[in-house]
Amino acid sequence: RAQICTAGHPPSRLAMVLAFATPSAPRLAAAPTRSAPPASAPAPQSRSPAASSASAQTTRRSSAASGVAAGTATVLGVLGARARRTGTARYSGRRAKKVARASVVAAVAAAASAAKNAAIGISIAGQIAGIKEAEDEKPPLVHKSGKKPKVVVLGTGWGAATFINGLSKREAEMYDITVVSPRNFFLYTPLLPACTMGSIEERSIVTPIRRLLAGKGDYLEAKCEEIDTVRKVVRCCRAGAPGNPSDVSYDRFPKGDVEGKMTFMLDYDILIYSVGAQTNDFGTPGVKENAFFFKEMPDARKVRDKVVDLLERASLPTTSPEDRDKWLTFVIVGGGPTGVEVAADLADFIDGEAGNLYPKLVDHVTIKLINTGDNLLSTYDIGISNESMEVFRKKGVDVMPGYRVVEVTPDEVNMVRNSDGEAVSLKYGCTVWAAGIKEHSLTTKLKESLIERNQTISELNVTSLKAPAKGIITDEWLHVRGSAGSIFAIGDAATVRHDRTLPFAKQLFDAADADGTGVLSMARLRQLFEGAADAFPQLEEYAEYLSTVVELESDDDPRIKPIANLFGACLKRERDAFRKAWALTNERVGDRTARKGFDAIAEDFQKLEADREDGIGFETFKKLLEQIDGNLRPFPPTAQVAAQQGKYLAKILAKGVVTGDEASFKEQSQSVGAFTYFHKGALAYLGGGSAAFDLPVVGPVTGPAAGVAWKFYEASAQLSWKNRALVGLDWLREGLWGRDTSHL
């Protein structure tokens, strides 16, 4: 209390509550000084390396208290932002200043307490050193094969970073790990849209990959150009020294044969494929040349620079009204989470800082959000979609649902309205393209290599690899089909898919056609689908439909049948309820089969003429299976899925069994269950301090309270305490003083 009051200003109630609620916050103005040791006391002995290491670890643990400062900064930043944005009374400005002072004092108090705890922790470092030394004396883990398999990790995204983080140093010693990526840091992509206008600074959401990899493996800043799956070799490249020694913006990863280009080969036993995906322009003319993609950190920086440049250019006295209105029209294409959050951050800037910094221009700014579908955030609950539309309406964002962009010229965005085909053109100053992702070009090459490898080995693998997908096809253990146990794929680069029925059509048909007539009756088809539903979950709903329209031949008493039907319906309801509860925490990819409903299934049978009383032949049976396989759904391409896959793969390698051959993979898969996905919910920032949560069981949650929860979640989800503190302080800075529009 004394520390807060000595700032010369009366503390706010919230600052005092936070200061006293913090477990590590000092309660007194000054701590009593320790007396000096007597002269006769022996000099302190130097601590062992283990003790020093333990002391350092204690210091790092005690620095967790700085996370409280980050949380405090986040709360106070939100309150400061609200006080600043009301803008109608001087009281708000004075209140924001008081909150600012109190927040600084609270943050300093928490930091001082962390330092104090670190000093106290040194005194017990000797005790911890004994434990540390005991851990160090443990024999190193040895791989079951007695060798150190070479593991090459391609990429530094969510999947690769969580895989590296999931392996302990002792577990990593069983392998020779090398990470290859053109990006030497991990990027926390959910907060990338917040960098659009500087709500979050760039370095606050990046973590050097070498820091994650320290003591576990090596990192090479290079780009993988080709993967030879037969010889198990990857070809990587990087540009050499630039001609001008002062040039730091040269192309470090040039395409094709360029003078000075450095190329090298890396052989592997196990390849972790995590290169992600690429922005999908859907072949739309002019997108690459005239629009800004939004997937990497340089993309956010370019958009930020472009917006500031347009505002400064439009403020010149030589600018005509026509050019001003054109330059101040910002178009975002894509109504998914990325497009919505980019539009929200830009709208917050226009509604906030731009009103003070560009008062003559703010009324001429227009933000257009174009979406092909009728609803924003179509994968979320419909209530969240409606709420996002309402928030944007209040902030003046013009949402244009039901439009498809057909061309982007240097001056116009040309669209077609889906309802009537009417052509519409928009003049613009800046266009951001956030309309989806597609398969990475390296993934296409990897598929081709695997298909060639399996031509004489497995027709089933070739068929699976050729199936349309946005990534390389893997089984439920994240093992790439056709790689014989040597390649695992995670994140957006992978499409986890359950076995399709079509490749097994002949075996299934022959098993049901026991009498060899070449025709399956509807009763036999029902029995087949019911028996195979465990192996092929996509057959389950069709089996349920057939059970309602097809009677099995039986000599049972007909009076029993109504009771059996009633019992079966009750059992189905219980099974469906259990499936939904189980899927919340243990969803396998087979559980993601789309359920069409009995009416749609009846139409499928009618179109294929598969409901004939005289039965169906093999060709009709194949067409039916192809229709059924179309209901399989992969996991969504989100950071949640990639992170959980990385952790799962780390657990597999931690067993020390897989060596990169098929035998070791089969042994491992028999002892480790398939990958299951735990959906924690979806969230998106809507602007104006509001956010949206789509939570399992709970449902949609929106509004300012959700906005505060969103900030806390995104800050706490960072990989390090440093990033957590930086994100919290960025929101504090933005809330109190606004965004920085300096044109660097």
N, C-alpha and C positions, 0 to 999 in steps of 0.2 A: 504494500500500500504506500509506503514511504517513497519507494522508487517511482511509482506512478505520479505521485503528487509533486515530486521535486522537478518535474518538467516545466513547472511554472504555469500550468493550466489545469483547471479542474478536470478530472478524468470522466469519460463517459461511463455509464453504468455497464454497458457491454464490455468495455475494455477491462473494467475492474473484475467483472465476473469471469472473463476469460483468463485474466492473470491469476486469480485465485483458484480457478478450476483446473489449471494446468498442474499436474502432479509435480513437475520438476521446477515450477516457477518459484523464485526466492520469496520468502515471506518477510524478510528484514531488509533494511536499507543497506546494511553492510555486514559481512560475516566477520566474526572475531579473528584476528590474525593468530597464526600458530606461533608458539614460542620457538626460538632457535634451539637446535640441539646443543648439549654441553660440549665444551671444547674437547673433553676427553673421549667423546663418543667416537667410535671407529668410523672411518670414511665408508660410505655406502659402497657395497660391491657392485661391479657392473653386472647387469642382468644378462641372462643367457639369451640367445636369439629367440628361443621359444617364448621366454618371458616378454621380450620386446614385441614379438608377434602377437602374444596374448594381450599385451597392453594396447597395441594398435587396434586389435579387434574390439577390446572393451571401449576404446575411444569411439570407434565407428558405431558400436551399438548405442552408446550413450548419445551420439549425435542424432539418434532417432527423434530426440526431443525437438530437434529443429523442424520435424514434420508437423509438430503442434503449431509452430510459428507459421508454417505454410498454410495450415488449415485456418488459423486466425486471420492470416492475410487474405485468404479466399473469402471468408465471411465478411470481413471489413471492406474488402474490395466491392462485394456485392452491394453492401449498404452505402458505401461511398458513391457507387455508380447511380444508385437510386436517388441519393440526395442531389447529385450533380445533374441528373437528367430531368428532375422536376422543374428546375430552372425558373419558377414563377415567383419565388420569394428569396430575399437575402438570407433568411434563416437557414435555408438548405445549404447555401454556400458556407456559412459559419459552422453548421453542423458537420459538413463534409471535412472541413479543416480540423475540427476537434477529433473526429473519428480518425483522420489521417495521423494526427499526433499520437493519439492513443494506440493506434495500430503499430506505429513505429516503436513506441515504448514497450508494448507487449511482445513484439518480435525480438527486440533487443534483450528483454528479460528472459525469454525462452532460450535465446542463443547463449546468454551468460550462464544460465542454469546448465545448459548442455556442456559448456566448457568446465564448469565446476564438477559436474558428474564425471567428466573425463579425467580430471585430476584425481578425484577420489578413487576412480577405477584403477589407477596405476598402483595404488596401495595394495590392491588384492590381485594384481597381475601375477604375483608369484604363485598363488594358489591355482589360478587358471593355467599358468604355465605348466604345472604338473600334468593337468588334464591334456593340454595341447601336446606335450611331449609324449604322453601315452598314445595319443592318436597318431602322432608322427611315427611311432615305433611299430604301428600295425604294418604287417607285410603288405606290399602293394598287391592290388588285385591282378590276377593273371587270367587271361582269356582261356576259355576251355580248350581251344586249339593249340595253346602253347605259343602262339604267334601274336603279332600285333597287326591285325588287318588294317589296310590303308583305307581311310574314310575320306572322301572328298565331298564337301558340302557346297552346293552351288546356290548363291543367294544370301542376302542378309535381311530378309523380311521377317514377318511374324513367325512363320514356321521355323526358319533357320535359327533365329534368335532364341526362341523358347526351347528349341532342341539343345542348343549350346548351354543355355542357362539351366536346363534340366539335368544335364550330366554333371556330377561332382568331379573334382579333380582326380580322385582315386579311380573313379569309373572311366574317366577319359584316358587314363594311363594305359588302359587295355588296348587302345587304338592309336594309330598314327593319323591324326585329324588335320585336314587342311581345308580352309574356307576360301572360296574364290568368288569374288563379286566386284563389279565396277563401283559399288557404293560401300565406303568403309565405315558406315554407321547404320544403326537401326533407327528407323523413323516411326514414330508413334502416329500412324496415319489417321486415327479418328479425330485428332485435333489439327490436322492439316488445314481444313477450311477456316479454322480460327486464325490462321496466319495470313489470310487473304488481305486484311487491312491492318494487321499488326496487333490484334487482341492478344495473341501469343507470339512471342519472338521465336525465330527459327531454331536456335540452338537449345531452347528449353525442352524440345520434344525429340531430340536426337541423342543416341548413346553410342559412343565409339565401339565398334565391333571388337577391336583389340582388347578393350577393357573386359568385355564379356568372355573373351577367349583366353585371357591370361592364365597360363598354367595348364591349359587344356589342348592347345594346338597352335597352328600357324595360320596367318592370313596373307593372301596375295590379292592385291588390287589389280584385277584383270577381268577380262570379259571372255566367257566361254563361247566359242564359235561352232564347235562340232563335238559330238559324242560318238565314239566308236564302241558300240555295245558288244562287238565280237572280241576285240582285243582289250576291252575295258580301259580305254584311254580317252581323255578329254583334251581337246586342243584349245589353248587360251592365248590371248593376245593383249597387247597394250602398246600405245605409241611410245616412241623413244623420246629423247630430249628434243625440245622444239628448236627451230633454227634461231629464233630470237631468245636469248636467255631470260629476258624480262617478260616474256609472254607467259602469263599464267592462265589464260583462257583458251588455250589450244585444245583441239579435240583429242582427248586421251585415249579414246577407243574408236579409231577410224575403221570404216568398212572397206573391204577390198584390200588390194595390194598397195600399200603406201610406203614410200621410202622411210626407212628408219623404224618401221613397225617391228616390235619384238613379239615373237611367237614361241611358245613352249608347250610341251606335252606333260600331262600328269596321268600316271596310271592309278587305278583304284581297284579295291576289292569290293567296297560298298560305296554306292553313290547316293547321296541325299539330294534329291532334285527339288529345289525350292526357289525357282526363278520368278514366280508370280505370273501375272498376266499383263497384257498391254491394253491401252485404251482402244475401244472399238469405234471407228468412224463410220462403220457400215457402208464404206465405199462412197460416202457422200462427197461430191466434188467440192474442192476448196476448203475442206475442214483443216487438213494438215497445214495448208499455206496461210490461212487467215484467222483461225481460231486458236485459243489457248487450251491445251489439255490441262487436266488437273489431277495428277497422280503422284508426282514427286515434289520435293522441296523447291527445286528451281521453278516449277510451274507456279507455285504460290507467289514466289518472289517476282516473277514476270507480271503476273496479274496485278500485284500491288503497285509495281512501278508504272504499269500502263494506266491504271486508274488515276494515280497522282499526276502523271504526265498530261492526261486528258483534261483534268481539272485546271491545271496551270495554263494549258494552251487555251482553254475556253475562256479564261479570265482576261486574256489580252484584249486591248481596245480595238485591235484590227479584226477580231473574230466576228463574222456575220451571224445573225440569229439562226440561219439555217445550219451553218456549221456547228454552232454552239449546241443546238438541240440534237444534232446527229452525234457529236462527240460525247455528249452526256447521256446517251442511251446505252445501257449495259444489258447484254443478253446472256442468260444462262440457259443452256440446253441440257435437259435431264431433270426429271422430277424425283430421283432417288435421294438417298441420304446426303450424298456429296453435293449435288446440285442445290438441294434445299438449304444446306448449311452454308454454302458459299453465298447464296442469295441473302440468307439471314445476316451473315456477318457484314456484307456490303450494305444492307439496309440499315443496320445498326450504326454504321459509320456515317451514312448520309443523314440519318435522323439525329445523330449526336454531334460529332466533331465538325462535320461539313457545315452545319448551320452556323457555327462560330467562325470557322476558318474561311469558308466560301459563301458568305451570306447572300451575295448577288447571284449565285449559281444554283443554290440548293433547290429552288422551285422549278428549275428546268431539268433536273435529273430524273431519269426514268429507268426503272429496273424491270426487265421482262424475264419471266421464268416459263420456258416452253417445255411441254411434256407431251409425249405421244399418247399416253393413256389418259383416262378421264380423272384419275385420282393421283395426288401426290403421295409419295411413300406407300406405294401400292402393296408392298409386302408387310406393312404394319396394319394394325386394327383400323377399321374405317373411321372410328371416332378420332384417331390421331390425324388421319388425312383431312377430315373436316376441320379440326382445330388448326392445323397448319394453314389451311386456306383462310381461316378467319384472322389469324395473326398477320398473315401477309396483306390481307385487305386493309387492316388497320394501319399498317406501316407503309402503305402505298405501293406495294409490289404488285405488278400486273401479272397474274398467273394466267397462262394460256394453255389449258388442257385440250387434248384432242388434235394437236397439230404435229405434222411430220416435216422436219427440215429436209429439203431436197438439194439445197446448194447454199454455199457460203461464199459470196464474192467479197472483194476488198471493201465494198460499200454497203452491201445488203445481205440480209439473211432471208432466203426464199423458202417459203413453207407451203404446205398443202393441208387444208382442213380435212380431217378424216370423214366427217359426216357427209359433206357434199362435194369434196374435191376442189373447192375454191382455192385459188392461188393467192397467197398473201406475202407481201414483202415488207421488211423492216430495215430502215437505215440504222446503223449502229456505230458506236465508237470502240466497243470492246465486246468480244464474244467468248464465253467460257464454255467448253464442250465437256460435259460430265454425263454422257449418255450410256455408259456401260463399258464392259471389258470383253476382250477376246483372247483366244489362245496365243501364247507367246510364240514368236517365230522359231525359237530354239526347240520348243515343244513339238512343233511340226516336224523338224528335222529328226528329233528323237523318235517320234512315231515311225517315220520312214525307215530309220535304222533298225528298229525292233521288228517291223513287218518283214524286212528283208531277212533278218536273222531267223525268223520263225517260219519262213516259206516252206522249208522242208522238215520242220519239226512239229508244228502244231497248227492245224487249220483253225482250231477254236481260238487260239491266241490271235491269229491274224484277223479273224472276224471281230473279235472284241476290240482290237486296236483300231480297226477301221470304222467302228461305230461312231456316229457324230457326238462330239463332246467338246467342252471348252478347255479341257486339259488332258493330260495323259491318263489312261484308264488304270486304276488300281483296284485291288481286291479290298476286303474289309480289314486287312492288316497293313494297308498302305503300301503293299508290295506291287510294283508295276508289272502288269501282266506281260508275260513273254520275256522277262529279264532273268529268269532262272535264279531268283533270290539275290540279285546283285544291286538292284535299284529300288529305292523307296521314294515316293513323291508325296509332298505335303503342300498345303495352302492352295492358292489360286491356280497353281501349276498342275494340280491333280483333280481328277474326277473319280471319287470313290463310288463304285457301282457294284450292286449285287449281281450275281450271275443272271444272265438273261436266259429265257426258256428256249428261244429260237434255235440256238446251236445244239440243243438237246432234243429237238423236235422228234427225230427218228426214234431215239431211245424211249421217249415218253409215249409215243404213238404205239410202238410195238409192245410196251408193257401193258397198255390198256387193251390192245387188240389180241387178247389171249387166244381166240379161236382162229386168228389169221385170215379174217374175211376182208381186211383192208378198209373196213368201215367201222366207225365208233358210234354207238347209239348214245343218246343224250344221257342215259343212265350211266353208261360206262365213262362218259366224259365227266359227269359229276363225281364219280368215284375217283377218277384220275386226279382231278383238281383238288379234291379233299385230301387225298393221300400225299400229294406233292406240295401242298401249301406251306409246309414247314421248311422245305428246301428252297421253294420259290414263293416268297411272301406275296408277290404280285398276283398269284392265282387265288388268294384267299377270298377276295370280294366276289370273284366270279363263281367260286365254289358256293359261297353263301347265296348268290342269286339262283344258281341251279338247284340248290336245296329247296327253294320255294316254288319252283315251277316243274321240277322233275321228280317223280316218285320212283324209288328203287323197288325192284321186284322183291317181294317178301311174302312169307306165309303167315306173318304175325296176325294176331287178332286185330281187325280194323278199328275196334273200339279203343285200342291203345294209341293209335296214331295221333289224335288230337292232344292227348296228354304229352306225347313225345314232342310234338311241335311246340307246345307251350313251354316245356322244359328247355328245349333247344333255344327258343327265343330269349328266355331268362339267362341261359348260359352265355349267349352272345352278348347281351347287355353287360354282364359282369366282365366278360373278356375285353370288351371295348373300353370299359372304365379302367380296368387294370392296365391296358395298353397305354392309355393316355397318361396315367400316373407314372408308369415305368418310363415312358418316353421323355418325361421332364428331366430325368437325370441319366438315362441309359439308352439313348436313341441310336439304334444301328441304322445303317443306310437302307436296309430292307424295310424298316419301319416307315420310311418316307415315301412309300408308294402312294400315289394320288388315288383317292377314293372317288369314283365317278357317280355312284348312285345306281340303283337298279334300273331306272328308266334308261339311262345312257347305255348300260350294259345290254339291255334288251335291244336297243337300236344297233349296237355292234353285231349282235347275232343276226338280226334281220338283214343288215347290209351284206353280210358275208353268207347269208343263207345257211347259217350254221345251226339253225333251230329246226331243221327238217326232221320229220318223224323217222325217216329211213336212215338217219345218221349222216355223218360227214366223212369225207375222204381225207387222205393225207395232205393234199394241197390246201384244202380249206382249213385244215387244222393248223398248218403253218401260218396262214394269213391271220388266224385268230390269235396265235401266240405272238405274232409281230405286233398286233394291235394291243395286246396285254402288256408287252414289254415297254410300250410307249408310255405307260403309267409310272415307270420308275423315275424317281427324283433324286438327284445328288444332294449333298450338303450345300448350303448357301456359301458363296464365295465371300466370307466375312473374316475379320480378324479373330473373332472368337473361335471359329472352326480351326483356322491355321494354328493358333496358339495351343489349342488342346491337342492337335495332331503332333505338334513339335514335342510336347511333354510326353505324349504316348510313345513316340518313337525313341525318345531318350530312355524311357523305361525298358523298351525292348533291347536296346544296345547295352544297357546297364547289366543285363543278365550275362553278358559275355559269351553268348552262344553263336550268334550269326557271324558268318565269315564271308558271305558274298556268294555262296553256292546254294543250290536248291535243297540239298539235304539238310543243311543247318537251318534254313528258313522253315522247312516243314517241322523240324524238331522244335523250333521256337514257337511256331504257330499253334502247336498242340498243347503247349504249356501256358500260353498267354492268350487271353480272350481277344476278340476282335475289337477294333476301335469303336467306342461309343461317344456320342456327343451330348453334352449337357448344355442346353440352351438357357442362358441366364437372362434373356430378354434382349430387346433392341431399344436404342435410344437415339435421339436426334435433337439438335439445337434449333429452335424455331425463330430466335431473335427476340429482342425486347426483354431479355432476361427470362424468357419462357423456354421450356424444353418439353420433350415428349418421351415417356417410357412406355414400352409395350412389354409388360411383365407377364411371365407364365402364372396362371391361376388368378393373379390379381387383376390383369387386364390393363387397359390404357390409363396412364396417369399423365396429365398435362398441367401447365400453368407455371407461375413464378416459383412455387415450391419445388417443382420438378427441375426448374432451371438451377436452383441452388444445389439440389442433389446431383444433377448432371456435372456441375463443376467439381464437387467433392469426389465423385466417382472417377472422372477423367484425371484428376490430380493424383489420386491414390493408386491408379492403375499403371502409373509410370514404372519403368524397370528399376529405377534407382531413387534414393532419397534426394539426390541432387536435383533430378528432374522434377520430383514432386514439389520441392521447394521453389524451383524456378517457375513452374507453372502457376503455383499459388501467388507468387510475387508478381507475375505478369498480370494476373487478373486484378491484383491490388493496384498496380500501376495504372492499368486501363480504367479501373473504376474511379480512381481519384484524379488523374491528370489526362485521361484520354489517350488516344492512339497517336503515334508519331508519324507525321506525314512527310518527313524530310525525304527529299529526292536524292538518295545516295548514288 
